Amino acid sequence: MLKVPIDAGDGAPLVLLHGFAMQPATYRGLVDRLATRCRVVVPDLFDVHGTWRYSKILDAFTATLDNLALERVSLLGHSFGGGIELGFASRFPDRVVELVFSDTLAASREWQLADEAIRHPSHLLRLATPTASSAFVRSWVDHPLQLIGAAWWGFTSSRGSDAADVAQAGIPSYVLWANRDSILSRSDGEAFARELGAKSFTVASSSDGRPIDHDWMFQEPALFFEHLDELGLQALSP
């Protein structure tokens, strides 16, 4: 099973799957808002023994939900976490109430994410905020081998068949995207939303017109919660 450092609030369960080299605590600002409306569970996707393998993580994630007696859940995945979210929904569509993907790796095809990052390395500097940098360093210190395995899977795997399975199952799906994502292009998100048959594709905007970047899920928790609330999710219903 995966470790679950955060389990907060009451009500319908919403499971948050964090980004690459981030940690559950990175999303505390968003969790505190969500926990006023639902139960929020945030497992650690990298704190595992031995080699990180996709099938192993899916099995561990499933066992974690079983251990928490969570039969059906809403899922919210950020960046890398969206790939795990998509895989679980493809494997167990009956256990998923709804899906929300934010600036997600699930949209990428094989080496596409690595290629985009390499072609625009200066864009990654925009993401080097204190919050992201601290989580990134700590994750690499604590789980270097696991992160290498996860990165290799993320760069080399294709998730088109999983998206097709989710669309076929008719799971309500939503895609949120930063209006200036430093890692993934908006066209990635739009294509992914079409593959899912998503109910909506929303580009983040702020009242003051400032650019919103890839990590807005934890850098801009109030704004993210506002956009999330507008989706009319079952998990956030009164």
N, C-alpha and C positions, 0 to 999 in steps of 0.2 A: 504494500500500500504506500501511497504518498503521504508525506507529512502535511498536516493542515494547520499552519500557524494562525490562521484567521478563520473564525466561525462566529459571526456577529449578527445580532438582530433576530427577529421572529417573523414567521409568516412563510409565504411561498419561497422555496429555495432558488437562489440564483448563484451559479458557480462562475467565478471569475478566473480566467486562465491568463497568466501574465506573459509579458514579452520576453524576448531572448536576453539572458543575463540580468534580468530584473528579478525582484523578489516580492513576495506577497506584501510585505510592509511598504513597498514603494507606492502601493495603491491605497494607502490608509485614508487619504483625504476623500477619495471617491467612496470607499467602503463605508465611512462614517455617514455619508449622505444616503447611500443605498440602504443601510441598516435601519433607517427610520421607516422604511416601507416594506422590507422583506428580510429574509435570512440570507446572509452573504457568506459564502464559503470560498476560501482562496487556498488551494493546495500549492505546494512547492514542486514545480515541474523538474527541478534539477537536483534536489537533495535526495539522491537515490544511491544505492550501493552498486558498485560495479559499472559496467559499460552502459551508456545511455543508448537504448534502441527504441525505435518508434513503437513496435509491437509490445515491448515490455512496458512502456509508459502508458499505452492505452489499457493494457491489462491492469496495471497498478491504479490507474485512475478509476476504472470500473470497480475494482475492489474497494477503493476509498469511498465511492458513493454507496456501495453495499454496506460497508461498515458504519456509515452515517445514517443508514436506513433511508436513503434518498432514492426513491424509485423513479420519479420523474422530476426533471430539473430544467430551468432556463439556463442557457449558457451565454457568457459574454467573454469573447476572446480578443486580446490585443496582440497585434503583430504576430510573433511566433506562436503564441497561445492559440491563435485562430486555426492553425494547422491541426493541433490536437483536438480542438473543438469539432472541426469538420470531420476528422476521422472517427470520433466517438459517435457523432450524429449519423454518419454513414453506416456504422456497425450496429447501432442500437437506436433506430429512429423512434421506436415506441417509448423510449425513455426521455425523449426531448420534447419540452413544451414549446420552446422558441429559441432562436439563435440570433445573436448580435455579434457582428464582426467589426472591429475597428482597425483600420489601416493594417490589414492582415497579411501575413505570409501565406495564408491559404490561397491567395490569389496568384502566387508565383508559380512558374513552371521551371523545374529543374534549376539551371544555373542563372535564371533571370535576376534574382535578388542580388546575388554576388556581382553580376555584371553591372547592374545599376549602381551599386555602392562603389565599385572600382572606377567606373566612368565619372563619378561625381564625388570624389573623396572630400572636397571642401564642404559639401552639404552636411556631412556627418558631424562637422564641428558645431553646427547649430544645435545638435542634440546633447552636447557635452555640458549639460546643466549640472549643478551640484547634486541634485537628487539622482539623476540618471548615472552620473559618473561614480558616485558612491556605491550604488547598487551594483554597477558593472564591475568595479574593482573587487568588491567583496565576493561576488559570485565567482569570479575567475580564481580568486585565492582559495575559496572553499571547495569549488567543484570544477577544476580545470578539465579533467578528462570527460566528465559528463557534458560540458559545454562544447567540447570539440566534437563529440559524437552527435550532439543535437544540431550543431551547425552543419555538419556533413550531411545529415538527413535533410535539413531544410534547404540546402543548396542543390542537392542532387535528386530529390524526389519530385514526382508530379502528382497533383491532387485533383486532376480533372475528373476522374471516375468517381471520386468521393462527392464532388459537387453535383455530379449528375444523379448520384444515389439520393442525395438530400432533396434535390428538385423533384425527383420521382416520388419520394415519400410525402411531399407536400408540407414539409415542416415550415412554419412561418419564420422567415429569415429577413434580417435587416443588415444593411452595410452602412457604416459611418466612416467618413474620410476627412482628414485634415485638408484645409484649403491650400496648404503649402507643405506637402509631405517631402521631407528631405531624403527619403529612402525609396518609396514606391510612388509611381506616377498615378494620377487620378484615373487614367485609362485602365490601369490594372484593376482598380476597384470597380469601375463601371463594367468591365468584362466579367469579373467575378460575380457581381450582382446579377447579371443576365444569366450566367450559368446556373446560379442558385434558384432562379425565378424569384428573386427577393421581392418582398413587398415594397421596399423603398431603398434608394441609394441617396444618402444625405451628405452633402459637403458642409463641413463645420464653418460657421460664421460667428463673428462676435459683434456686439453692438458698436464698438469703437473702430471696427474695420481692421484690427491688427491681424497679422498672419498667424495661422494655427498650424503647428508642426506635428510630426509623427507621434510624439509622446504626449499629446494633449490629454490623453485619458488620465494621466496622473499629474501632469503639469498644470492642467486647467480643469480640476475636478468639478467645480461649480458649473462651468460651461458644458462639460461633458454630460453631467447629470441632467442639465436642462435639455440637451438634445436627446438624451436617452428617454427622458420622461415624455417627450413629444411623440415617441413611437407607439405609445399605448400598450406597453407590454403587460402581459398577464401578471408577471412577477411583481410589478409595481402598482397594480390595481388596488384601490382601497379595500 
